[in-house]
Amino acid sequence: MQSKLIIKPNGYYEGIVKGLYSGNEGEVLTFLQEMYQANIVFPFEKEQYEFLRKLYEDDIEHTKRLAQILVLMGADPKLINIQNVWISGKSIDYVKSYKQILYTNLELKEKIIIDYKTAINKIEDNNIKLILSLNLEDEILHKNIIIKQIEKLK
């Protein structure tokens, strides 16, 4: 993202971006979920670990992009959800089997894809739309890769 990006303060857009950033199925929680999952499989399955690590590294980038939008709008990208509750490990689904992990991630990706599409439709600022579209493209790719991983298990 360019450092000269200009995004004007807008309370409505801020709320939408905060939902994507730290909502109940937002990027921060998705990243934490995937990091936990990668740590669980790391000692046992290198290929599964690398797959999950790639997901959470991409989602870290998504959180950075969303945080940058918030900062440029004059908002603080705090790690709190829409209900103003601090994000914690209580929100993570601690499933342990790789199959459960994949289905959990598929559900998260399907939800965030819908959220990104909804946000893009509601926001008129082209700079914000571009950034959200980049994240959306990644999430669609992630979803398709997860589906392929699930099919491998069958």
BAVONU-590010 format. One record per residue: residue number from 1; residue in three letters; x, z, y of N, C-alpha, C, CB in turn. Coordinates in nm, 2 decimals. Glycine has a CB too. Layout:
BEGIN
   k   r   n_xx   n_zz   n_yy  ca_xx  ca_zz  ca_yy   c_xx   c_zz   c_yy  cb_xx  cb_zz  cb_yy
 NUM Ala      X      Z      Y      X      Z      Y      X      Z      Y      X      Z      Y
...
This chain:
BEGIN
   k   r   n_xx   n_zz   n_yy  ca_xx  ca_zz  ca_yy   c_xx   c_zz   c_yy  cb_xx  cb_zz  cb_yy
   1 Met   0.08   0.00  -0.12   0.00   0.00   0.00   0.09   0.00   0.12  -0.10   0.12   0.00
   2 Gln   0.05  -0.07   0.22   0.13  -0.08   0.35   0.12   0.04   0.43   0.09  -0.20   0.43
   3 Ser   0.23   0.08   0.49   0.23   0.20   0.57   0.16   0.18   0.70   0.38   0.24   0.60
   4 Lys   0.13   0.06   0.74   0.06   0.03   0.87  -0.09   0.01   0.85   0.12  -0.09   0.94
   5 Leu  -0.14   0.05   0.73  -0.28   0.04   0.70  -0.36   0.13   0.80  -0.31   0.08   0.55
   6 Ile  -0.46   0.08   0.85  -0.55   0.15   0.95  -0.68   0.17   0.89  -0.55   0.08   1.08
   7 Ile  -0.72   0.30   0.87  -0.86   0.33   0.83  -0.91   0.43   0.92  -0.85   0.38   0.68
   8 Lys  -1.03   0.40   0.98  -1.09   0.49   1.08  -1.16   0.60   1.01  -1.18   0.41   1.17
   9 Pro  -1.16   0.72   1.07  -1.24   0.83   1.02  -1.39   0.79   1.00  -1.23   0.95   1.11
  10 Asn  -1.45   0.83   0.89  -1.59   0.80   0.86  -1.63   0.90   0.75  -1.61   0.65   0.80
  11 Gly  -1.71   0.99   0.79  -1.76   1.10   0.70  -1.83   1.05   0.58  -1.85   1.19   0.78
  12 Tyr  -1.90   0.95   0.59  -1.97   0.89   0.48  -1.87   0.84   0.37  -2.07   0.78   0.52
  13 Tyr  -1.78   0.75   0.42  -1.68   0.70   0.33  -1.59   0.81   0.27  -1.59   0.59   0.41
  14 Glu  -1.56   0.91   0.36  -1.48   1.02   0.31  -1.54   1.09   0.19  -1.46   1.12   0.42
  15 Gly  -1.67   1.11   0.20  -1.74   1.17   0.08  -1.74   1.09  -0.04  -1.89   1.20   0.12
  16 Ile  -1.75   0.96  -0.03  -1.74   0.87  -0.14  -1.60   0.87  -0.20  -1.78   0.72  -0.10
  17 Val  -1.50   0.86  -0.12  -1.36   0.86  -0.17  -1.33   0.99  -0.23  -1.26   0.82  -0.06
  18 Lys  -1.37   1.10  -0.17  -1.35   1.23  -0.23  -1.41   1.24  -0.37  -1.40   1.35  -0.14
  19 Gly  -1.53   1.19  -0.39  -1.59   1.19  -0.52  -1.50   1.11  -0.62  -1.73   1.12  -0.51
  20 Leu  -1.45   1.00  -0.58  -1.36   0.92  -0.67  -1.23   1.00  -0.70  -1.33   0.79  -0.62
  21 Tyr  -1.18   1.07  -0.60  -1.06   1.14  -0.61  -1.07   1.27  -0.69  -1.01   1.18  -0.47
  22 Ser  -1.16   1.35  -0.66  -1.17   1.48  -0.72  -1.31   1.52  -0.77  -1.12   1.59  -0.63
  23 Gly  -1.39   1.42  -0.79  -1.53   1.45  -0.85  -1.52   1.50  -0.99  -1.62   1.33  -0.83
  24 Asn  -1.63   1.53  -1.05  -1.63   1.58  -1.19  -1.57   1.48  -1.29  -1.78   1.61  -1.23
  25 Glu  -1.58   1.35  -1.26  -1.51   1.25  -1.35  -1.41   1.17  -1.26  -1.62   1.16  -1.41
  26 Gly  -1.36   1.23  -1.16  -1.27   1.17  -1.07  -1.13   1.14  -1.13  -1.26   1.24  -0.94
  27 Glu  -1.05   1.08  -1.05  -0.91   1.04  -1.09  -0.82   1.16  -1.12  -0.85   0.96  -0.99
  28 Val  -0.83   1.27  -1.04  -0.75   1.38  -1.07  -0.78   1.45  -1.20  -0.77   1.49  -0.95
  29 Leu  -0.90   1.47  -1.23  -0.94   1.52  -1.36  -0.91   1.43  -1.48  -1.09   1.56  -1.37
  30 Thr  -0.93   1.30  -1.45  -0.89   1.20  -1.56  -0.74   1.21  -1.59  -0.93   1.06  -1.51
  31 Phe  -0.66   1.21  -1.48  -0.52   1.22  -1.50  -0.48   1.35  -1.58  -0.45   1.22  -1.36
  32 Leu  -0.54   1.46  -1.54  -0.51   1.59  -1.61  -0.55   1.58  -1.76  -0.58   1.71  -1.54
  33 Gln  -0.67   1.52  -1.78  -0.72   1.50  -1.92  -0.62   1.42  -2.00  -0.85   1.44  -1.92
  34 Glu  -0.57   1.31  -1.95  -0.48   1.22  -2.02  -0.34   1.28  -2.04  -0.47   1.09  -1.95
  35 Met  -0.30   1.36  -1.94  -0.17   1.43  -1.95  -0.18   1.53  -2.07  -0.13   1.49  -1.82
  36 Tyr  -0.28   1.61  -2.07  -0.30   1.71  -2.18  -0.30   1.63  -2.31  -0.43   1.79  -2.16
  37 Gln  -0.38   1.53  -2.32  -0.39   1.45  -2.45  -0.25   1.40  -2.49  -0.49   1.34  -2.43
  38 Ala  -0.17   1.34  -2.40  -0.04   1.29  -2.43   0.05   1.41  -2.48   0.02   1.22  -2.31
  39 Asn   0.04   1.52  -2.42   0.12   1.64  -2.47   0.08   1.68  -2.61   0.11   1.75  -2.37
  40 Ile  -0.05   1.67  -2.64  -0.09   1.71  -2.78  -0.04   1.61  -2.88  -0.25   1.71  -2.78
  41 Val  -0.04   1.49  -2.86   0.01   1.39  -2.96   0.16   1.37  -2.96  -0.07   1.26  -2.94
  42 Phe   0.23   1.41  -2.85   0.37   1.38  -2.83   0.45   1.41  -2.95   0.42   1.45  -2.71
  43 Pro   0.44   1.53  -3.01   0.53   1.56  -3.12   0.51   1.48  -3.25   0.52   1.71  -3.15
  44 Phe   0.39   1.42  -3.26   0.35   1.36  -3.38   0.35   1.20  -3.38   0.22   1.40  -3.42
  45 Glu   0.30   1.15  -3.28   0.28   1.00  -3.27   0.34   0.94  -3.14   0.13   0.97  -3.28
  46 Lys   0.45   0.88  -3.16   0.52   0.82  -3.04   0.43   0.71  -2.98   0.66   0.76  -3.08
  47 Glu   0.38   0.62  -3.06   0.30   0.51  -3.00   0.17   0.56  -2.93   0.25   0.41  -3.12
  48 Gln   0.11   0.66  -2.98  -0.01   0.72  -2.92   0.03   0.79  -2.79  -0.09   0.81  -3.01
  49 Tyr   0.14   0.86  -2.79   0.19   0.92  -2.67   0.22   0.82  -2.56   0.32   1.00  -2.71
  50 Glu   0.29   0.71  -2.60   0.32   0.61  -2.49   0.20   0.55  -2.43   0.41   0.50  -2.55
  51 Phe   0.10   0.53  -2.52  -0.03   0.47  -2.47  -0.10   0.57  -2.37  -0.13   0.44  -2.59
  52 Leu  -0.11   0.69  -2.41  -0.17   0.79  -2.32  -0.09   0.82  -2.19  -0.19   0.92  -2.39
  53 Arg   0.05   0.82  -2.21   0.13   0.84  -2.09   0.11   0.72  -1.99   0.28   0.84  -2.14
  54 Lys   0.10   0.60  -2.04   0.08   0.49  -1.95  -0.06   0.51  -1.87   0.07   0.36  -2.03
  55 Leu  -0.16   0.55  -1.94  -0.29   0.58  -1.88  -0.27   0.68  -1.77  -0.39   0.62  -1.98
  56 Tyr  -0.21   0.79  -1.80  -0.20   0.90  -1.69  -0.11   0.86  -1.58  -0.16   1.03  -1.75
  57 Glu  -0.01   0.78  -1.61   0.08   0.73  -1.50   0.00   0.64  -1.40   0.20   0.66  -1.55
  58 Asp  -0.08   0.55  -1.46  -0.16   0.46  -1.38  -0.26   0.55  -1.30  -0.24   0.36  -1.46
  59 Asp  -0.32   0.65  -1.36  -0.42   0.73  -1.29  -0.35   0.82  -1.18  -0.49   0.82  -1.39
  60 Ile  -0.23   0.85  -1.20  -0.15   0.92  -1.09  -0.15   0.82  -0.97  -0.01   0.96  -1.13
  61 Glu  -0.12   0.70  -0.99  -0.12   0.60  -0.88  -0.25   0.59  -0.82  -0.07   0.46  -0.94
  62 His  -0.36   0.59  -0.89  -0.49   0.59  -0.84  -0.52   0.71  -0.75  -0.60   0.58  -0.95
  63 Thr  -0.47   0.83  -0.79  -0.49   0.94  -0.71  -0.41   0.93  -0.58  -0.45   1.07  -0.79
  64 Lys  -0.29   0.88  -0.59  -0.21   0.86  -0.47  -0.28   0.77  -0.37  -0.07   0.81  -0.50
  65 Arg  -0.33   0.66  -0.42  -0.40   0.56  -0.33  -0.52   0.62  -0.26  -0.45   0.44  -0.41
  66 Leu  -0.60   0.70  -0.34  -0.72   0.76  -0.29  -0.68   0.87  -0.19  -0.81   0.82  -0.40
  67 Ala  -0.58   0.95  -0.22  -0.53   1.05  -0.13  -0.49   0.99   0.00  -0.42   1.13  -0.19
  68 Gln  -0.42   0.87  -0.01  -0.37   0.81   0.12  -0.49   0.76   0.20  -0.29   0.69   0.08
  69 Ile  -0.60   0.71   0.14  -0.72   0.68   0.22  -0.77   0.80   0.29  -0.82   0.62   0.12
  70 Leu  -0.78   0.91   0.22  -0.83   1.03   0.28  -0.75   1.08   0.39  -0.84   1.14   0.17
  71 Val  -0.62   1.08   0.38  -0.53   1.12   0.48  -0.54   1.03   0.60  -0.38   1.13   0.43
  72 Leu  -0.55   0.90   0.58  -0.56   0.81   0.69  -0.69   0.82   0.77  -0.55   0.66   0.64
  73 Met  -0.79   0.87   0.70  -0.92   0.90   0.76  -0.92   1.04   0.83  -1.04   0.89   0.66
  74 Gly  -0.81   1.11   0.82  -0.80   1.24   0.88  -0.85   1.36   0.79  -0.88   1.25   1.00
  75 Ala  -0.88   1.33   0.66  -0.92   1.43   0.56  -0.81   1.49   0.49  -1.03   1.36   0.47
  76 Asp  -0.83   1.60   0.42  -0.74   1.67   0.34  -0.77   1.64   0.19  -0.73   1.82   0.37
  77 Pro  -0.68   1.58   0.12  -0.71   1.55  -0.02  -0.69   1.68  -0.11  -0.62   1.44  -0.08
  78 Lys  -0.76   1.78  -0.08  -0.76   1.90  -0.16  -0.80   1.88  -0.30  -0.84   2.01  -0.09
  79 Leu  -0.76   1.96  -0.39  -0.79   1.95  -0.53  -0.92   2.04  -0.56  -0.68   2.00  -0.62
  80 Ile  -1.03   2.00  -0.49  -1.16   2.06  -0.50  -1.26   1.96  -0.53  -1.19   2.14  -0.38
  81 Asn  -1.36   1.99  -0.61  -1.46   1.90  -0.64  -1.57   1.89  -0.53  -1.53   1.93  -0.78
  82 Ile  -1.67   1.81  -0.55  -1.77   1.79  -0.45  -1.85   1.92  -0.42  -1.87   1.68  -0.49
  83 Gln  -1.86   2.01  -0.52  -1.92   2.14  -0.50  -1.83   2.24  -0.43  -1.97   2.20  -0.63
  84 Asn  -1.71   2.19  -0.38  -1.61   2.28  -0.31  -1.55   2.38  -0.40  -1.68   2.34  -0.19
  85 Val  -1.54   2.35  -0.53  -1.48   2.44  -0.63  -1.35   2.38  -0.67  -1.57   2.46  -0.76
  86 Trp  -1.24   2.47  -0.67  -1.11   2.42  -0.71  -1.11   2.36  -0.85  -1.01   2.54  -0.70
  87 Ile  -1.04   2.25  -0.86  -1.02   2.19  -0.99  -0.94   2.28  -1.08  -0.96   2.05  -0.98
  88 Ser  -0.98   2.30  -1.20  -0.90   2.38  -1.30  -0.90   2.32  -1.44  -0.95   2.53  -1.30
  89 Gly  -0.83   2.38  -1.52  -0.82   2.34  -1.66  -0.95   2.36  -1.74  -0.72   2.42  -1.73
  90 Lys  -1.05   2.43  -1.68  -1.18   2.45  -1.74  -1.25   2.32  -1.75  -1.26   2.55  -1.66
  91 Ser  -1.22   2.22  -1.67  -1.29   2.09  -1.67  -1.24   2.00  -1.77  -1.28   2.03  -1.53
  92 Ile  -1.13   2.03  -1.84  -1.07   1.94  -1.93  -1.14   1.95  -2.07  -0.92   1.97  -1.95
  93 Asp  -1.16   1.84  -2.14  -1.21   1.84  -2.27  -1.09   1.85  -2.37  -1.30   1.71  -2.30
  94 Tyr  -1.08   1.96  -2.44  -0.96   1.99  -2.52  -0.97   1.94  -2.66  -0.93   2.14  -2.52
  95 Val  -1.02   1.81  -2.68  -1.03   1.75  -2.81  -0.89   1.73  -2.86  -1.11   1.62  -2.81
  96 Lys  -0.87   1.73  -2.99  -0.74   1.72  -3.05  -0.72   1.59  -3.13  -0.71   1.84  -3.14
  97 Ser  -0.82   1.54  -3.20  -0.80   1.42  -3.28  -0.79   1.30  -3.19  -0.91   1.41  -3.39
  98 Tyr  -0.70   1.21  -3.24  -0.68   1.08  -3.16  -0.81   1.01  -3.14  -0.57   1.00  -3.22
  99 Lys  -0.89   1.00  -3.24  -1.02   0.93  -3.23  -1.11   0.99  -3.13  -1.09   0.93  -3.37
 100 Gln  -1.12   1.12  -3.13  -1.19   1.19  -3.02  -1.14   1.17  -2.88  -1.20   1.35  -3.05
 101 Ile  -1.01   1.17  -2.88  -0.94   1.15  -2.75  -0.98   1.01  -2.69  -0.79   1.16  -2.76
 102 Leu  -0.97   0.91  -2.78  -1.01   0.77  -2.74  -1.15   0.76  -2.69  -0.98   0.67  -2.85
 103 Tyr  -1.24   0.82  -2.76  -1.38   0.82  -2.72  -1.41   0.90  -2.59  -1.47   0.88  -2.84
 104 Thr  -1.34   1.01  -2.58  -1.35   1.09  -2.45  -1.30   1.00  -2.34  -1.27   1.22  -2.46
 105 Asn  -1.19   0.94  -2.35  -1.13   0.85  -2.25  -1.22   0.73  -2.22  -0.99   0.81  -2.29
 106 Leu  -1.28   0.67  -2.32  -1.37   0.56  -2.30  -1.49   0.60  -2.22  -1.42   0.50  -2.44
 107 Glu  -1.54   0.71  -2.25  -1.66   0.76  -2.17  -1.61   0.79  -2.02  -1.71   0.89  -2.23
 108 Leu  -1.50   0.85  -2.00  -1.45   0.87  -1.86  -1.43   0.74  -1.79  -1.31   0.95  -1.87
 109 Lys  -1.37   0.64  -1.86  -1.34   0.51  -1.80  -1.47   0.44  -1.76  -1.26   0.42  -1.89
 110 Glu  -1.57   0.44  -1.85  -1.70   0.38  -1.82  -1.76   0.44  -1.70  -1.79   0.39  -1.94
 111 Lys  -1.76   0.57  -1.69  -1.81   0.64  -1.57  -1.74   0.61  -1.44  -1.81   0.79  -1.59
 112 Ile  -1.61   0.61  -1.45  -1.53   0.58  -1.32  -1.55   0.44  -1.28  -1.38   0.62  -1.34
 113 Ile  -1.56   0.35  -1.38  -1.59   0.21  -1.34  -1.72   0.19  -1.27  -1.59   0.12  -1.47
 114 Ile  -1.82   0.26  -1.31  -1.95   0.26  -1.24  -1.93   0.32  -1.10  -2.06   0.33  -1.32
 115 Asp  -1.86   0.43  -1.10  -1.84   0.49  -0.97  -1.76   0.40  -0.87  -1.77   0.63  -0.99
 116 Tyr  -1.66   0.34  -0.92  -1.59   0.25  -0.83  -1.67   0.13  -0.78  -1.46   0.19  -0.90
 117 Lys  -1.75   0.07  -0.87  -1.84  -0.04  -0.83  -1.94   0.01  -0.73  -1.91  -0.10  -0.96
 118 Thr  -2.00   0.12  -0.75  -2.09   0.18  -0.65  -2.03   0.20  -0.52  -2.15   0.31  -0.71
 119 Ala  -1.91   0.26  -0.52  -1.84   0.29  -0.40  -1.80   0.16  -0.32  -1.71   0.37  -0.42
 120 Ile  -1.76   0.06  -0.39  -1.72  -0.07  -0.33  -1.84  -0.13  -0.26  -1.66  -0.17  -0.44
 121 Asn  -1.96  -0.12  -0.33  -2.08  -0.18  -0.27  -2.13  -0.10  -0.15  -2.19  -0.17  -0.38
 122 Lys  -2.10   0.03  -0.14  -2.14   0.11  -0.03  -2.05   0.10   0.09  -2.16   0.25  -0.07
 123 Ile  -1.93   0.07   0.07  -1.83   0.07   0.18  -1.81  -0.06   0.24  -1.69   0.13   0.13
 124 Glu  -1.81  -0.07   0.37  -1.79  -0.20   0.44  -1.65  -0.22   0.48  -1.88  -0.21   0.55
 125 Asp  -1.57  -0.12   0.49  -1.43  -0.13   0.54  -1.35  -0.21   0.43  -1.37   0.01   0.57
 126 Asn  -1.29  -0.32   0.47  -1.22  -0.41   0.38  -1.09  -0.35   0.33  -1.19  -0.54   0.45
 127 Asn  -1.02  -0.26   0.41  -0.90  -0.20   0.36  -0.93  -0.10   0.25  -0.83  -0.12   0.48
 128 Ile  -1.04  -0.03   0.26  -1.08   0.07   0.16  -1.13  -0.01   0.04  -1.19   0.17   0.21
 129 Lys  -1.21  -0.11   0.06  -1.26  -0.19  -0.06  -1.14  -0.25  -0.14  -1.35  -0.30   0.00
 130 Leu  -1.04  -0.30  -0.07  -0.92  -0.36  -0.14  -0.86  -0.25  -0.23  -0.82  -0.41  -0.04
 131 Ile  -0.83  -0.13  -0.18  -0.77  -0.03  -0.26  -0.85   0.01  -0.37  -0.74   0.09  -0.17
 132 Leu  -0.98   0.03  -0.35  -1.07   0.07  -0.46  -1.08  -0.04  -0.56  -1.21   0.10  -0.40
 133 Ser  -1.08  -0.17  -0.52  -1.08  -0.28  -0.61  -0.96  -0.28  -0.70  -1.09  -0.41  -0.54
 134 Leu  -0.84  -0.25  -0.65  -0.72  -0.24  -0.73  -0.73  -0.13  -0.84  -0.60  -0.21  -0.64
 135 Asn  -0.79  -0.02  -0.80  -0.81   0.09  -0.90  -0.91   0.05  -1.00  -0.85   0.22  -0.83
 136 Leu  -1.02  -0.02  -0.96  -1.12  -0.07  -1.05  -1.06  -0.17  -1.15  -1.24  -0.14  -0.97
 137 Glu  -0.98  -0.26  -1.11  -0.92  -0.35  -1.20  -0.84  -0.28  -1.31  -0.83  -0.45  -1.13
 138 Asp  -0.76  -0.18  -1.27  -0.69  -0.10  -1.37  -0.78  -0.03  -1.47  -0.60   0.00  -1.30
 139 Glu  -0.89   0.03  -1.41  -0.98   0.10  -1.50  -1.05   0.01  -1.60  -1.08   0.17  -1.42
 140 Ile  -1.08  -0.11  -1.56  -1.14  -0.21  -1.65  -1.04  -0.24  -1.76  -1.19  -0.33  -1.58
 141 Leu  -0.92  -0.26  -1.72  -0.81  -0.29  -1.82  -0.80  -0.18  -1.91  -0.68  -0.32  -1.74
 142 His  -0.79  -0.05  -1.86  -0.78   0.06  -1.95  -0.89   0.07  -2.05  -0.78   0.19  -1.86
 143 Lys  -1.02   0.05  -2.00  -1.13   0.05  -2.09  -1.12  -0.05  -2.20  -1.26   0.02  -2.01
 144 Asn  -1.08  -0.17  -2.17  -1.06  -0.27  -2.27  -0.95  -0.24  -2.37  -1.03  -0.41  -2.21
 145 Ile  -0.84  -0.18  -2.32  -0.73  -0.14  -2.41  -0.78  -0.02  -2.50  -0.61  -0.09  -2.33
 146 Ile  -0.85   0.07  -2.45  -0.90   0.18  -2.53  -1.00   0.13  -2.64  -0.98   0.29  -2.44
 147 Ile  -1.08   0.04  -2.61  -1.17  -0.02  -2.71  -1.09  -0.09  -2.82  -1.26  -0.13  -2.64
 148 Lys  -0.98  -0.16  -2.78  -0.89  -0.21  -2.89  -0.82  -0.11  -2.97  -0.78  -0.30  -2.82
 149 Gln  -0.79   0.00  -2.91  -0.73   0.12  -2.98  -0.83   0.17  -3.08  -0.68   0.23  -2.89
 150 Ile  -0.95   0.19  -3.04  -1.06   0.24  -3.13  -1.08   0.14  -3.24  -1.19   0.26  -3.05
 151 Glu  -1.08   0.01  -3.22  -1.10  -0.09  -3.32  -0.99  -0.08  -3.43  -1.11  -0.23  -3.26
 152 Lys  -0.87  -0.05  -3.38  -0.75  -0.03  -3.48  -0.78   0.08  -3.58  -0.63  -0.01  -3.40
 153 Leu  -0.85   0.18  -3.53  -0.87   0.30  -3.62  -0.98   0.27  -3.72  -0.91   0.42  -3.53
 154 Lys  -1.06   0.17  -3.70  -1.17   0.15  -3.80  -1.12   0.08  -3.92  -1.28   0.06  -3.73
